[in-house]
Amino acid sequence: MDIQGKLKIKNKIWLEADMYYSQAFRCLSKSAILTLMRCLQKRKWEEKGKKRIYTNEGFAFPYTEAIGLGIAKATQHWKNMGKLVEIGILDVYHQGGWYQSKEKDRDCSIYRFSERWRDYGTPAFKKVEKPKVLQPALYIRANIARKELKTTSQMRSGQLHKREGDRVKNDTPRLHKCEDDTMASESPQSLVIAT
């Protein structure tokens, strides 16, 4: 059985006319529209008489599912979901954690549909951004800035130096207690440098 067969959902995709003609929908890329279609397919509803009423329960849409459906690569899927949150179609109900290979249960983000898209492009629009997944200590830019602030010691032994100015300040090798200067002058091979 192919991957698309395993991921197939038999729900119909209902896109309301107001959303289709909205400014929010018009700013989506092809890949983001495919992502939105899958999100709409995941909606749950209740039948009340002849009416179908959608419930706004949360749903997960992990990277592996998007890749399996051929929607996008992992980075593109993250951008698509971020765009859907940014324009007000989705809200993040629960922000999932970062990938941990040793854990069996993965902490996926949970999304809910929002009505903020109706005000997109107007002053009444409430802008929300998808929060970042990583812990603050793991952000690349923060790590670079933190490393630039650190002072490094040149007294480390075994450090590689590319310029003469980077030389270790203490150039005298240390000898073991049993060795003296006379031994060093007689046979240089017998010296043992302690590090």
C-alpha positions in Angstrom: 0.0 0.0 0.0 1.4 3.4 -0.9 1.9 6.2 1.6 -1.0 8.3 0.1 -3.3 5.3 0.7 -2.4 5.2 4.4 -3.0 8.9 4.8 -6.2 9.1 2.9 -9.2 10.8 4.7 -12.6 10.3 3.1 -14.1 13.5 4.5 -15.3 16.1 2.0 -13.5 19.4 1.7 -15.9 22.3 2.3 -14.6 25.8 1.5 -17.1 28.5 2.2 -17.6 31.1 -0.4 -16.6 34.0 1.9 -13.2 32.4 2.5 -12.7 31.7 -1.2 -13.3 35.4 -2.1 -11.4 36.8 0.9 -8.2 38.8 0.7 -6.6 36.2 3.1 -7.2 33.3 0.7 -6.0 35.3 -2.3 -2.5 35.8 -0.7 -1.9 32.1 -0.3 0.6 30.2 -2.5 -0.3 26.9 -4.2 1.5 24.9 -1.6 -0.3 26.8 1.2 -3.7 26.2 -0.5 -2.9 22.4 -0.6 -2.1 22.6 3.1 -5.3 24.5 3.8 -7.3 21.9 1.9 -5.9 19.1 4.1 -6.7 21.2 7.2 -10.3 21.6 6.0 -10.5 17.9 5.4 -9.6 17.2 9.0 -12.5 19.3 10.4 -15.0 17.4 12.4 -18.7 18.1 12.3 -22.0 17.0 13.9 -25.2 16.4 12.0 -28.2 18.3 13.5 -31.2 17.4 11.4 -30.3 18.3 7.9 -27.6 20.8 9.0 -24.0 20.1 9.3 -22.4 22.0 12.2 -18.6 22.1 12.3 -17.0 21.6 15.7 -13.8 23.5 16.3 -11.8 20.6 17.8 -8.1 20.7 17.5 -6.2 18.7 14.9 -2.6 17.8 14.3 -0.9 18.1 10.9 2.7 16.8 11.3 5.5 17.2 8.8 5.6 13.5 8.0 2.0 13.6 6.9 2.6 16.7 4.6 5.6 15.1 3.1 3.7 11.8 2.5 0.9 13.7 0.7 3.4 15.4 -1.5 2.3 18.8 -0.2 5.8 20.1 0.7 9.1 19.6 2.3 9.3 20.0 6.1 10.5 23.6 5.9 7.8 24.6 3.3 5.1 22.9 5.5 6.2 24.9 8.5 6.0 28.1 6.4 2.5 27.1 5.1 1.2 26.5 8.6 2.8 29.8 9.8 1.1 31.6 6.9 -2.3 30.1 7.7 -1.9 31.3 11.3 -0.6 34.7 10.2 -3.6 35.5 8.0 -6.1 34.3 10.5 -7.4 31.0 9.1 -5.8 28.9 11.9 -4.8 29.5 15.5 -2.3 27.4 17.5 -4.1 25.7 20.3 -1.1 23.8 21.6 2.5 24.5 20.5 4.3 21.1 20.1 7.8 20.5 21.1 10.9 19.9 19.1 11.9 16.5 17.7 13.2 14.0 20.3 14.3 10.7 18.8 14.2 8.7 22.0 10.5 9.5 22.8 7.8 7.3 21.3 5.1 9.9 21.5 5.9 13.0 19.7 4.5 16.3 20.9 2.8 17.7 17.8 1.3 21.2 17.4 -2.5 21.3 17.6 -4.4 23.8 15.5 -8.0 25.1 15.5 -9.8 27.1 12.9 -10.2 30.8 13.4 -12.5 33.5 12.1 -9.7 36.2 12.2 -9.3 35.9 8.4 -12.6 37.8 7.9 -10.8 41.0 9.0 -7.5 40.3 7.2 -6.3 43.5 5.4 -8.4 45.8 7.6 -7.5 47.8 10.8 -9.6 45.4 12.9 -7.4 42.4 12.0 -5.7 40.8 15.1 -2.2 39.7 14.0 -0.9 36.5 15.6 2.3 34.7 14.7 3.1 31.0 15.0 5.3 30.6 18.1 8.8 29.2 17.7 9.3 25.6 18.6 12.8 25.5 20.1 13.8 26.5 23.6 15.4 29.9 23.7 18.9 28.4 24.3 18.7 26.5 21.0 18.2 29.5 18.7 21.1 29.9 16.2 21.2 33.7 16.3 21.1 33.8 20.1 24.0 31.2 20.3 26.1 33.3 17.8 25.5 36.5 19.8 26.4 34.7 23.1 29.6 33.2 21.6 30.7 36.7 20.4 30.3 38.0 23.9 32.4 35.2 25.5 36.1 35.8 26.1 38.2 32.8 25.2 41.4 32.0 27.0 44.6 31.5 25.0 46.1 29.5 27.9 44.5 26.3 26.8 47.0 23.5 25.9 46.6 21.8 22.6 44.8 24.8 21.0 45.2 25.3 17.3 46.6 28.7 16.3 46.5 30.1 12.8 48.5 33.3 13.5 51.7 33.9 15.4 49.8 36.4 17.6 47.5 33.5 18.7 50.4 31.6 20.3 50.0 30.2 23.8 51.3 32.8 26.3 53.3 30.2 28.3 55.7 28.6 25.7 57.9 26.8 28.3 57.1 23.1 28.4 56.6 21.6 31.9 58.9 18.8 32.9 58.1 15.9 35.2 59.5 16.3 38.7 62.3 13.6 38.1 63.7 15.4 35.1 66.2 18.3 35.2 68.0 20.6 32.8 71.0 18.3 32.5 68.9 15.5 31.2 67.3 17.8 28.7 70.6 19.0 27.3 72.0 15.4 26.9 69.1 13.6 25.1 66.1 15.7 23.8 64.2 12.4 23.0 64.0 11.6 26.7 61.9 14.6 27.5 58.3 14.0 28.3 56.1 17.1 28.0 53.2 17.1 30.5 50.0 18.5 29.2 
